[in-house]
Amino acid sequence: MGPLLAFLAQWGHAVAAALFAALSIWESRRKDPALQQHLMVMALVLTVFWALAASMTGLVSVLTSMAETLRNMGWLLFMFILLRRGEGRKSEHSAAVTAIYIVLGGVLAVQWAIEVLTRIVAPETSPQVLQGIFFVSQALRMMAAVGSLVLVHNLYLMSAPEARWGIRLPLAALAAMWTYDLNLYTFSYLTRGDAGELYAMRGVAMALLAPVFALGAHRNADWKLRLSRTITFQSLSLVAIGAYLISMVLIVTMAQIFGGEYARLMQISFVFGMSVAALVLLPSSQFRAWFKVKIAKHFFQHRYDYRNEWMRFTNTIGRPGKGAAPFYERAVKAIADITESPAGLLLLPCESGGFSVQARWNWRDAEVPALAMSAAQVTELEESGWIIELDQERTGVSKEHVSLPPWMVAESRAWALVPLIHFERLAGAVLLARPLVDRHLDWEDLDMLRVVGRQVASYISEAQGQEALSEAQRFEEFNRRFAFIMHDIKNLVSQLSLVARNAQRHADNPQFRADMIATLQDSVGKMNDMLARLSQHNRARHEESRAVALRPLVQAVTTAKCRQHPVILTGEVTACAFADPVRLEQILGHLVQNAIDASPADEPVIVRLSQRGVHVEIEIIDRGCGMSAEFIRTQLFKPFSSSKEGGFGIGAYEARTLAAAMNGRIEVESREGEGSRFTLILSVAMQDAEVETDRKERVA
């Protein structure tokens, strides 16, 4: 090494030591420092110690090597505690996390021990053995640098996006430090130790990194970290794989050095055994479940990521997707997914006051009696509101004192019974199967299941309310149709009563008998139509609207009504109306019958046909008592409101409803004491409407 490089090596490390010493003093003077700050100061002091050792005793001395190992361990410990103290940690025990860092710490310790041992036994060891030990030492240094870089990268990924700003600079500085070390030891390995320039420039590089550490410490004075739970499970798997590979290389290398003639056999056996273990454990669902439980326990303050759990819960309940399971099965799954239970049962009230099984999710073979829980057991569960852990009931250590059915206690897979409370009323219960990794319910499980149980209870109550509403709507539809039928029956009874009265006087008249038979046949046809309309599978046998010739249809209605009261048909319409003939006949029947009921016996009802542009009009005019404007506005078209004695108040309401179904309307004009005019307005059929439009354009 030349004079310039020697100068850079000595003073570069000295400047780095001074800068890091100043930074450690500044960092140690903070008020109320947390554990992370103490460890930060410790890592800075160890960095100062390494830089001074390199400046005073040489770049590759035993003291410098030991100081470098301590420096790396100090920064790794700082990262470890930063991770453990991050928001989201659960347990005080850190076995799962420690295992990841301890492998890397072991690599550093073994490497330093090998170097110390080499210095002790060097005079008595052959050059070939010393060269082999040198390569092993450099390889361990490279593995330590690679492992440290992996941990830096994963610590950054595991932090929540909004928290990365505060740790970006110090982690970048650590990454730069270990990247330099990796390049240094890789070059030294390849050149058999000829890396004096890189050793000399190391102090200058560290001096340049000191301000970066200082700026990072200023950004995040408290050194608090928020962990991203989603990325933790992914990145931790990568770290575990890296630790597995490092440990494999380390053990294989040690076997090569100290195994003697059995080294090759030890290497093959270890590699084969580790590979078989990986192939057996990694595909296992039970191992993955155990792994997730351990990570949640040791990394996070809370077992659950509440945002993700809530999104998954609402998606399962409210967004079933195509081909999804029925609602009640999804309700069970939504609760079971939270505790990773593989199956569940939904118990809902039955007629006896107890509970019966309403839905099964992945639990078809559970032997449950028809009455899953008695009324007394349901009452006890409702009064307590507790979540029952079945294992405690089986061992007799339960504090809940709730009677459970024998089948539930005997079912070994039954794990927890979650009551579904809705407004302090027990709406049901969900029985969860034992998860793949058996565990006891803690306070967080109980709180989570209690909240989710209330939410599922509200969903179930809403679903039951929707079912009741749908049933009520079906009854309402049936009652509405029945009310219309009763109104039509009343009209038929009036018509048949008139025929019966006249039959006593005109029974011998052949013309009357023919008219009576026609009336009876017409009445039978209408009754069959009414029965069809009452059926839930045949809603009044209505057809699609089409072109209908008005004159023949209106004449048929007026002819039938003439048998009980004079009806005069006037006017002529050549255009066809766009209507459903069945609905149109019902409308005219109601309106003409109402006009007949309102008219004196000797005053005929006038039915007039006319056309105005693209609309046809059918007017029904009577000279009866008339109606007030207030009655027309507030009462006429309301169901069950009638001014006639014994009237149902259905005819006008049904007529307007049927007219609206054909895109038509009914207009009313009336004066008290003078009579009324009902005008049914319908659209002209398309072809006739086009002809009328062309005619108007020619006239214009």
C-alpha positions in Angstrom: 0.0 0.0 0.0 1.5 3.3 -1.1 1.9 6.4 1.1 -1.2 8.1 -0.3 -3.4 5.0 0.3 -1.9 4.7 3.8 -2.7 8.3 4.5 -6.3 7.9 3.2 -6.7 4.7 5.2 -5.5 6.3 8.5 -7.1 9.7 8.3 -10.2 8.6 6.4 -11.1 6.2 9.3 -10.1 8.9 11.8 -12.5 11.4 10.2 -15.2 8.8 10.1 -14.6 8.1 13.8 -14.9 11.8 14.6 -18.1 12.3 12.7 -19.8 9.3 14.1 -18.6 10.3 17.6 -20.2 13.7 17.2 -23.4 12.1 15.9 -23.5 9.7 18.9 -23.1 12.5 21.4 -25.8 14.6 19.7 -28.1 11.6 19.6 -27.4 10.7 23.3 -28.5 14.2 24.5 -32.1 13.8 23.4 -34.7 14.0 26.2 -36.6 10.9 27.3 -34.9 8.5 24.8 -36.6 5.3 23.9 -34.9 1.9 23.6 -34.5 2.4 19.9 -32.5 5.7 20.5 -30.2 3.9 23.1 -29.5 1.2 20.5 -28.9 3.8 17.9 -26.3 5.5 20.1 -24.7 2.1 20.9 -24.4 1.2 17.1 -22.9 4.7 16.5 -20.4 4.1 19.3 -19.4 0.7 17.9 -18.9 2.3 14.5 -16.6 4.8 16.2 -14.7 2.0 17.9 -14.3 0.2 14.5 -13.1 3.3 12.7 -10.6 4.1 15.5 -9.3 0.5 15.5 -8.8 0.6 11.8 -7.0 4.0 12.0 -4.7 3.0 14.9 -4.1 -0.7 14.7 -4.4 -1.4 11.0 -7.1 -2.3 8.5 -6.9 -6.1 8.9 -5.9 -6.4 12.6 -7.6 -8.8 15.0 -9.0 -5.8 16.9 -10.3 -4.2 13.7 -12.0 -7.5 12.7 -13.6 -7.8 16.1 -14.7 -4.2 16.0 -16.3 -4.7 12.6 -18.2 -7.7 13.8 -19.4 -5.7 16.8 -20.4 -2.8 14.6 -22.5 -5.1 12.3 -24.1 -6.7 15.3 -24.9 -3.4 16.8 -26.7 -2.2 13.7 -28.5 -5.5 13.3 -29.7 -5.3 16.9 -30.9 -1.7 16.3 -32.9 -2.9 13.2 -34.3 -5.8 15.2 -35.6 -3.7 18.0 -36.9 -1.1 15.5 -38.9 -3.9 14.0 -40.0 -5.4 17.3 -41.1 -2.0 18.7 -43.0 -1.0 15.5 -46.7 -0.5 15.8 -48.4 -3.8 15.1 -46.3 -6.0 17.5 -48.2 -8.5 19.6 -46.0 -10.4 22.0 -43.0 -9.8 24.3 -41.5 -13.1 23.2 -39.5 -12.8 19.9 -38.5 -16.4 19.1 -39.7 -16.3 15.5 -38.0 -12.9 14.9 -34.9 -13.7 16.8 -34.3 -16.9 14.8 -34.0 -14.8 11.6 -31.4 -12.4 13.1 -29.6 -14.9 15.2 -28.5 -16.8 12.1 -26.8 -13.7 10.7 -25.3 -12.9 14.1 -24.0 -16.5 14.3 -22.3 -16.1 10.9 -20.6 -13.0 12.1 -19.4 -14.6 15.3 -18.2 -17.7 13.6 -16.3 -15.7 11.0 -14.6 -13.6 13.7 -13.8 -16.8 15.7 -12.2 -18.3 12.6 -10.0 -15.3 12.1 -8.9 -15.2 15.8 -8.2 -19.0 15.7 -6.2 -18.5 12.5 -4.0 -15.8 14.1 -3.3 -18.2 17.0 -2.5 -21.4 15.1 -1.0 -19.6 12.0 2.7 -20.5 12.9 1.9 -24.2 13.1 -0.5 -24.4 10.1 0.4 -25.2 6.5 -0.1 -22.4 3.9 -2.8 -24.5 2.1 -4.9 -24.7 5.3 -4.5 -21.0 6.0 -5.5 -20.2 2.4 -8.6 -22.4 2.8 -9.5 -20.7 6.1 -9.0 -17.3 4.4 -11.5 -18.2 1.7 -14.0 -19.5 4.3 -13.6 -16.3 6.3 -14.2 -14.1 3.3 -17.2 -16.1 2.2 -18.7 -15.7 5.6 -18.1 -12.0 5.4 -19.9 -11.9 2.1 -22.8 -13.9 3.4 -23.1 -11.5 6.4 -23.2 -8.6 4.0 -25.8 -10.2 1.8 -28.0 -11.2 4.8 -27.8 -7.7 6.2 -28.8 -6.2 2.9 -31.8 -8.6 2.7 -32.8 -7.6 6.2 -32.5 -3.9 5.4 -34.7 -4.3 2.3 -37.3 -6.3 4.2 -37.4 -3.9 7.1 -38.2 -1.1 4.6 -40.8 -3.2 2.8 -42.5 -4.3 6.1 -42.9 -0.7 7.2 -46.2 1.0 6.2 -45.9 3.4 3.2 -46.7 6.4 5.3 -43.9 5.5 7.7 -41.1 4.9 5.2 -40.2 8.6 4.9 -38.7 8.6 8.4 -36.5 5.5 7.9 -35.5 5.9 4.3 -32.2 7.7 4.8 -30.7 5.6 7.7 -31.7 2.4 5.9 -30.1 3.7 2.7 -26.9 4.5 4.6 -26.8 1.0 6.1 -27.5 -0.5 2.7 -24.6 1.6 1.2 -22.3 0.4 4.1 -23.0 -3.3 3.6 -22.9 -2.9 -0.2 -19.4 -1.6 0.1 -18.5 -4.4 2.4 -19.9 -7.0 0.0 -17.9 -5.5 -2.9 -14.8 -5.3 -0.7 -14.9 -9.0 0.4 -16.0 -10.3 -3.0 -13.0 -8.5 -4.6 -10.7 -9.8 -1.8 -12.0 -13.3 -2.3 -11.4 -13.2 -6.0 -7.9 -11.6 -5.8 -6.8 -13.7 -2.8 -6.6 -10.7 -0.5 -5.3 -8.1 -2.9 -7.8 -5.4 -2.1 -5.7 -2.7 -0.4 -7.3 0.2 -2.3 -10.8 -0.7 -1.2 -9.7 -1.2 2.4 -8.1 2.3 2.3 -11.1 4.0 0.8 -13.5 2.4 3.3 -13.0 5.1 5.9 -13.7 7.9 3.4 -16.9 6.1 2.4 -18.0 5.8 6.0 -17.3 9.5 6.6 -19.5 10.4 3.7 -22.3 8.3 5.2 -22.2 10.0 8.6 -24.3 13.1 7.4 -26.9 10.7 5.9 -27.2 9.0 9.3 -27.5 12.4 10.9 -30.3 13.6 8.6 -32.2 10.4 9.1 -32.0 10.7 12.8 -33.3 14.3 12.6 -36.3 13.1 10.5 -37.3 10.4 12.9 -36.3 11.4 16.3 -38.5 8.9 18.1 -37.5 6.0 15.8 -41.1 4.7 15.6 -42.0 2.3 12.9 -45.5 1.2 11.6 -45.4 -2.3 10.1 -47.3 -3.3 7.0 -49.0 -6.6 7.9 -49.7 -7.6 4.3 -46.0 -7.3 3.1 -44.7 -8.8 6.4 -46.0 -12.3 5.6 -44.5 -12.1 2.0 -41.2 -10.5 2.9 -40.7 -12.7 6.0 -41.0 -15.7 3.8 -38.1 -14.4 1.6 -36.0 -13.7 4.7 -36.7 -17.3 6.0 -35.6 -18.7 2.6 -32.4 -16.5 2.8 -31.7 -17.7 6.3 -32.2 -21.3 5.2 -29.8 -20.9 2.4 -27.2 -19.1 4.6 -27.4 -21.8 7.2 -27.1 -24.5 4.6 -23.9 -22.9 3.1 -22.4 -22.3 6.5 -22.9 -25.9 7.7 -21.7 -27.4 4.5 -18.6 -25.2 4.6 -17.9 -26.1 8.2 -18.3 -29.8 7.3 -15.8 -29.4 4.6 -13.2 -27.8 6.9 -13.7 -30.0 10.0 -15.3 -33.1 8.6 -12.1 -34.9 7.5 -12.7 -38.0 5.4 -16.5 -37.9 6.2 -17.0 -34.3 4.9 -18.5 -35.3 1.6 -20.9 -37.7 3.3 -21.9 -35.1 5.9 -22.5 -32.5 3.1 -24.7 -34.8 1.0 -26.7 -36.0 4.1 -27.3 -32.4 5.3 -28.4 -31.1 1.9 -30.7 -34.1 1.3 -32.3 -33.8 4.8 -32.9 -30.1 4.5 -34.4 -30.5 1.0 -36.7 -33.2 2.2 -37.8 -31.1 5.2 -38.6 -28.2 2.9 -40.6 -30.3 0.5 -42.6 -31.8 3.4 -43.3 -28.6 5.3 -43.8 -25.9 2.7 -46.8 -27.4 0.9 -48.5 -28.3 4.3 -51.6 -26.1 5.0 -51.2 -26.8 8.7 -47.5 -25.6 8.7 -48.6 -22.4 6.8 -51.3 -21.8 9.4 -48.9 -22.3 12.2 -46.4 -19.9 10.5 -49.0 -17.2 10.2 -50.1 -17.6 13.9 -46.4 -17.3 15.0 -45.8 -14.3 12.9 -48.9 -12.5 14.1 -48.0 -13.3 17.6 -44.4 -12.1 17.6 -44.5 -9.3 15.0 -47.7 -7.4 15.7 -49.4 -5.7 18.6 -52.7 -6.9 17.4 -53.5 -10.3 16.0 -55.8 -9.0 13.3 -55.3 -6.5 10.5 -58.7 -4.9 11.2 -59.0 -3.0 7.9 -58.3 -6.1 5.8 -60.5 -8.3 7.9 -63.4 -5.9 7.6 -63.0 -5.7 3.8 -62.9 -9.4 3.5 -65.9 -9.7 5.8 -68.0 -7.2 3.8 -67.0 -8.7 0.5 -68.0 -12.2 1.7 -71.3 -11.0 2.9 -72.3 -8.3 0.5 -70.4 -9.1 -2.8 -71.1 -12.8 -3.3 -70.2 -12.9 -7.0 -71.4 -15.3 -9.7 -72.2 -18.8 -8.5 -71.7 -17.9 -4.8 -73.1 -19.9 -2.0 -76.4 -18.9 -0.4 -76.5 -16.0 2.0 -76.6 -18.0 5.2 -73.6 -20.1 4.2 -71.7 -16.9 3.4 -72.6 -15.6 6.8 -70.9 -18.6 8.4 -67.9 -18.3 6.2 -67.5 -14.6 7.0 -67.1 -15.4 10.7 -65.0 -18.6 10.1 -62.5 -16.8 7.9 -61.6 -14.5 10.7 -60.4 -17.3 13.0 -59.3 -19.5 10.0 -61.9 -22.1 11.0 -62.4 -24.7 8.2 -66.1 -25.2 8.8 -69.1 -23.9 10.7 -72.9 -24.2 11.4 -75.5 -21.5 11.6 -78.2 -22.0 14.2 -81.4 -19.9 13.9 -84.7 -19.9 15.8 -87.3 -22.5 15.1 -91.0 -22.7 16.0 -90.4 -24.4 19.4 -88.4 -21.4 20.6 -85.0 -23.2 20.3 -82.5 -23.3 17.6 -82.2 -25.6 14.5 -79.5 -25.8 11.9 -80.2 -23.3 9.1 -77.0 -23.6 7.1 -73.8 -25.7 7.0 -70.5 -24.5 5.6 -68.0 -27.3 4.9 -69.6 -29.4 7.7 -72.0 -31.7 6.0 -71.2 -34.7 8.2 -71.9 -33.1 11.6 -74.6 -35.1 13.4 -77.0 -32.4 14.7 -80.5 -33.3 16.0 -83.5 -31.5 14.6 -83.6 -29.3 17.8 -80.0 -28.2 18.0 -80.6 -26.1 21.2 -83.6 -26.1 23.5 -85.5 -22.9 24.3 -84.0 -22.9 27.9 -80.4 -23.2 26.5 -81.1 -20.4 24.0 -82.4 -18.2 26.9 -79.3 -18.8 28.9 -77.1 -18.0 25.9 -79.1 -14.8 25.3 -78.8 -13.6 28.9 -75.1 -14.2 29.1 -74.1 -13.0 25.6 -70.8 -14.9 26.0 -68.7 -16.5 23.4 -68.4 -20.1 24.5 -65.1 -22.0 24.1 -66.0 -25.6 23.8 -62.7 -27.0 25.1 -63.2 -25.2 28.4 -66.7 -26.7 28.7 -65.3 -30.1 28.1 -62.6 -29.7 30.8 -64.9 -28.1 33.3 -62.9 -24.8 33.6 -65.4 -22.6 31.8 -66.6 -19.5 33.7 -69.6 -19.0 31.5 -72.0 -21.5 33.1 -74.2 -21.8 30.0 -75.9 -25.1 29.4 -74.9 -26.6 26.0 -76.5 -29.5 24.2 -74.7 -32.8 24.6 -74.1 -33.3 20.8 -72.2 -30.0 20.7 -69.9 -30.9 23.6 -69.4 -34.4 22.2 -68.5 -33.1 18.7 -64.7 -33.0 18.9 -64.4 -30.6 16.0 -66.6 -28.0 17.7 -64.4 -25.2 18.9 -66.3 -22.0 19.7 -70.0 -20.9 19.8 -70.5 -17.3 18.8 -73.9 -15.8 19.7 -75.4 -13.4 17.2 -76.9 -10.5 19.2 -79.1 -7.9 17.5 -80.5 -5.1 19.7 -79.9 -7.2 22.9 -81.9 -10.1 21.3 -80.3 -13.4 20.3 -80.9 -13.7 16.6 -78.9 -16.9 16.2 -75.5 -18.5 16.8 -72.6 -19.8 14.8 -70.7 -22.9 15.8 -67.1 -22.7 14.5 -64.9 -25.8 13.8 -61.5 -26.1 15.3 -58.8 -24.3 13.2 -55.8 -26.2 11.7 -53.6 -24.7 14.4 -55.4 -25.3 17.7 -55.3 -22.4 20.1 -57.2 -20.8 22.9 -59.3 -17.7 22.3 -57.7 -14.6 23.8 -59.2 -11.2 24.5 -58.7 -10.0 20.9 -60.4 -13.0 19.5 -63.3 -12.5 21.8 -63.7 -8.8 21.0 -63.4 -9.5 17.2 -66.0 -12.3 17.3 -68.3 -10.3 19.4 -68.3 -7.3 17.0 -68.6 -9.5 13.9 -71.3 -11.5 15.6 -73.4 -8.4 16.0 -72.8 -7.4 12.5 -73.8 -10.8 11.1 -76.9 -10.7 13.3 -77.9 -7.4 11.7 -77.3 -8.8 8.2 -79.4 -11.9 9.1 -82.2 -9.7 10.6 -82.2 -7.6 7.4 -82.3 -10.7 5.3 -85.2 -12.1 7.3 -86.9 -8.7 7.1 -86.5 -8.7 3.3 -88.0 -12.2 3.2 -91.0 -11.1 5.3 -91.4 -8.0 3.1 -91.3 -10.1 0.0 -93.9 -12.4 1.4 -96.0 -9.4 2.5 -95.7 -8.0 -1.0 -97.0 -11.3 -2.5 -99.9 -11.2 -0.1 -100.5 -7.6 -1.0 -100.5 -8.5 -4.7 -102.9 -11.3 -4.0 -105.2 -9.1 -2.0 -105.1 -6.4 -4.6 -106.1 -8.9 -7.3 -108.8 -10.3 -5.0 -110.2 -6.8 -4.4 -110.4 -6.3 -8.2 -112.1 -9.7 -8.5 -114.6 -8.9 -5.8 -115.5 -5.7 -7.7 -116.0 -7.6 -10.9 -118.0 -10.3 -9.1 -120.3 -7.5 -7.7 -120.9 -6.3 -11.3 -121.6 -9.9 -12.4 -124.0 -10.4 -9.5 -125.9 -7.3 -10.4 -126.1 -8.4 -14.0 -127.3 -11.9 -13.1 -129.7 -10.6 -10.5 -131.3 -8.5 -13.3 -131.6 -11.5 -15.5 -133.1 -13.6 -12.7 -135.8 -10.9 -12.0 -136.7 -10.5 -15.7 -136.8 -14.3 -16.2 -140.0 -14.5 -14.1 -141.8 -12.2 -16.5 -140.2 -13.1 -19.8 -139.3 -16.7 -19.5 -141.6 -17.7 -22.4 -140.1 -15.1 -24.8 -137.7 -16.9 -27.2 -135.7 -13.6 -27.7 -135.3 -13.2 -24.0 -134.1 -16.8 -23.5 -131.5 -16.3 -26.2 -130.4 -13.1 -24.6 -130.3 -14.8 -21.2 -128.1 -17.6 -22.5 -125.7 -15.2 -24.1 -125.6 -13.3 -20.8 -124.9 -16.5 -18.8 -122.2 -17.6 -21.3 -120.5 -14.2 -21.0 -120.7 -14.3 -17.2 -119.1 -17.8 -17.1 -116.3 -16.6 -19.4 -115.7 -13.6 -17.1 -115.7 -15.8 -14.0 -113.0 -18.1 -15.6 -111.0 -15.0 -16.4 -111.3 -13.8 -12.8 -110.1 -17.2 -11.5 -107.1 -17.0 -13.8 -106.4 -13.5 -12.6 -106.5 -14.6 -9.0 -103.8 -17.3 -9.7 -100.2 -16.4 -8.8 -99.1 -18.0 -12.0 -101.4 -16.1 -14.3 -101.6 -12.4 -13.8 -104.9 -11.5 -15.5 -103.8 -13.1 -18.8 -102.8 -9.7 -20.2 -101.2 -9.6 -23.6 -98.6 -7.2 -25.0 -100.1 -4.0 -26.4 -100.9 -4.1 -30.1 -103.0 -2.5 -32.7 -106.7 -2.9 -31.7 -109.8 -1.9 -33.7 -111.8 0.3 -31.3 -115.3 0.2 -32.8 -115.9 -3.6 -32.5 -114.5 -3.8 -29.0 -116.4 -0.8 -27.6 -119.6 -2.0 -29.3 -119.3 -5.4 -27.7 -119.0 -3.8 -24.2 -121.9 -1.4 -24.8 -124.1 -4.2 -26.2 -123.5 -6.3 -23.1 -124.3 -3.3 -20.8 -127.5 -2.5 -22.7 -129.1 -5.5 -21.2 -129.3 -3.6 -17.8 -129.3 0.1 -18.9 -129.6 2.1 -22.1 -126.1 2.8 -23.6 -125.7 4.8 -26.8 -122.5 4.5 -28.9 -121.6 7.4 -31.1 -118.7 8.6 -33.2 -116.4 6.8 -35.5 -112.7 6.0 -35.4 -110.9 4.4 -38.3 -107.5 4.3 -36.7 -106.5 1.5 -34.4 -105.5 2.0 -30.8 -102.2 0.7 -29.4 -103.6 -1.3 -26.4 -104.1 -4.7 -24.8 -107.7 -5.7 -25.7 -108.2 -7.5 -22.3 -107.2 -4.5 -20.3 -109.1 -2.2 -22.6 -112.3 -4.2 -22.1 -111.9 -4.2 -18.3 -111.4 -0.4 -18.3 -114.5 0.2 -20.4 -116.5 -2.2 -18.3 -115.6 -0.4 -15.1 -116.3 3.1 -16.5 -119.5 2.2 -18.2 -120.8 0.4 -15.1 -120.0 3.3 -12.9 -121.8 5.6 -15.3 -124.8 3.3 -15.3 -124.8 3.2 -11.4 -124.7 7.0 -11.3 -127.5 7.6 -14.0 -131.2 7.7 -13.5 -133.1 4.7 -15.0 -134.5 6.7 -17.9 -131.2 8.6 -18.7 -128.9 6.7 -21.2 -125.2 6.6 -20.9 -123.3 8.0 -23.9 -120.1 6.4 -25.2 -118.4 8.5 -27.8 -115.3 7.7 -30.0 -113.1 10.3 -31.5 -109.5 10.9 -32.6 -107.2 13.9 -31.9 -103.9 13.7 -33.8 -101.9 10.6 -32.7 -104.4 9.8 -29.9 -107.8 8.2 -29.8 -110.4 9.1 -27.1 -113.2 7.1 -25.6 -115.7 9.3 -23.7 -118.2 7.9 -21.2 -120.8 10.5 -20.3 -123.6 10.2 -17.8 -126.2 12.6 -16.5 -126.0 11.5 -12.9 -125.4 13.2 -9.6 -121.8 14.3 -10.5 -118.8 14.7 -8.2 -117.1 17.6 -6.5 -113.6 18.8 -7.6 -112.3 18.0 -4.1 -113.6 14.4 -4.3 -112.0 13.9 -7.8 -108.7 15.2 -6.6 -108.5 13.4 -3.2 -110.8 10.4 -3.3 -111.8 9.2 -6.8 -108.8 7.2 -7.7 -107.9 5.9 -4.3 -108.7 2.3 -3.6 -111.6 1.4 -1.2 -113.0 5.0 -1.5 -116.5 5.1 -2.9 -119.5 7.5 -2.9 -121.9 4.7 -3.8 -123.7 2.8 -1.1 -122.3 -0.7 -1.0 -119.5 0.2 -3.5 -116.0 -1.2 -3.1 -114.1 1.9 -4.4 -112.1 -0.3 -6.8 -113.4 0.3 -10.3 -111.9 3.8 -11.0 -108.6 2.8 -9.3 -108.3 -0.4 -11.4 -109.2 1.5 -14.6 -106.5 4.1 -14.1 -104.0 1.4 -13.2 -104.8 -0.6 -16.3 -104.7 2.5 -18.5 -101.3 3.5 -17.2 -100.0 -0.1 -18.0 -100.8 0.7 -21.6 -99.2 4.1 -21.5 -102.7 5.7 -21.5 -104.5 8.0 -19.1 -108.0 8.9 -17.9 -109.2 12.4 -17.6 -112.3 13.4 -15.6 -114.7 16.3 -15.8 -117.7 16.5 -13.5 -120.2 18.9 -11.9 -122.4 18.1 -9.0 -126.0 17.7 -10.1 -125.1 17.6 -13.8 -123.1 14.5 -14.4 -119.6 13.3 -15.3 -117.4 12.7 -18.3 -114.6 10.1 -18.2 -112.2 10.2 -21.1 -109.8 7.3 -21.8 -106.9 8.5 -24.0 -104.8 6.0 -25.8 -102.0 6.2 -28.4 -102.8 5.4 -32.0 -101.1 2.4 -33.4 -97.7 3.1 -35.0 -98.8 2.7 -38.7 -101.9 4.8 -38.3 -99.9 7.4 -36.3 -97.5 7.7 -39.3 -100.4 8.2 -41.7 -101.9 10.9 -39.5 -98.6 12.7 -39.3 -98.2 12.6 -43.1 -101.7 14.0 -43.5 -101.1 16.9 -41.1 -97.8 17.7 -43.0 -99.7 17.8 -46.3 -102.4 20.0 -44.9 -99.8 22.4 -43.5 
